[in-house]
Amino acid sequence: MLKSILDGYRFCRPVRDNWTIVDTAGKLVQALAHGARVVPIEGSFDDALGIVREGAPRFRLTLVNSVNPHRIEGQKTGAFEIVDVLGDAPDVHCIPVGNAGNISAYWKGYLEYKEAGRSTKLPRMMGFQAAGAAPIVLGHPVENPETIATAIRIGNPASWYSATAAASESGGSITAVTDDEIMDAYTFLARQESIFCEAASSASVAGLIKQGVPEGSTVVCVLTGHGLKDPDLAIKAISVPSVIDLDLGSVLAEISL
């Protein structure tokens, strides 16, 4: 149904092994299932974004990225929902930062809801980049960003300045967390909170654990993607069980009964 109305194109970074898209395969399954044309390019996310930003206006294509103001308008409503559920804005809002549209959009939402009288305060916006892909933290673009958190593996965020404005205006910050810290939070969320998110999402919780907040604070951590968006990382993060013999004794021994 969707394909008959709209042609979709997805530009992504390839992985060199026989041009198999390994680190983004989970994210692309839905697009491929709906018939979108996926175009791997020789380069990074930033390279792909540069090409589509150049070509979109020339060929009357709609670029669905945080540089599109309609996307920010949609994303900001997440802040509305948070206030509606909590009854007011939180004290602290933790969020991963990749292309930096989310932190910008949520801050916009909080500002608008407070102006409309729907909340009485504004949160501190705390954004977290992966240490190997932390251009905002470093203060300059990163030519070859590297992190296990594929969704925030971005070296030159499109919404850089609006993100730093959100952090500054709110009294918050944008800092970095390591891949080890991200994976610790990833595992914690799955095993202790029953939330299976992708690694980039767990950066918000990793940052909260690392930075800490005053006791009694109301904190919201945004988890932006499901764990199945990056199934290969999930498989690497677990211990694959061994196959046992087909008899009750073996089963009971394996589960220590």
Secondary structure, 3 states (H helix, E strand, C coil): CHHHHCCCEEEECCCCHHHCCCCCHHHHHHHHHCCCEEEECCCCHHHHHHHHHHHCCCCCCCCCCCCCHHHHHHHCHHHHHHHHHHCCCCCEEEEECCCCHHHHHHHHHHHHHHHCCCCCCCCEEEEEEEHHHCHHHHCCCCCCCCCCCHHHCCCCCCCHHHHHHHHHHHCCEEEEECHHHHHHHHHHHHHHCCCCECHHHHHHHHHHHHHCCCCCCCEEECCCCEHHHCHHHHHHHCCCCCCCCCCHHHHHHHCCC
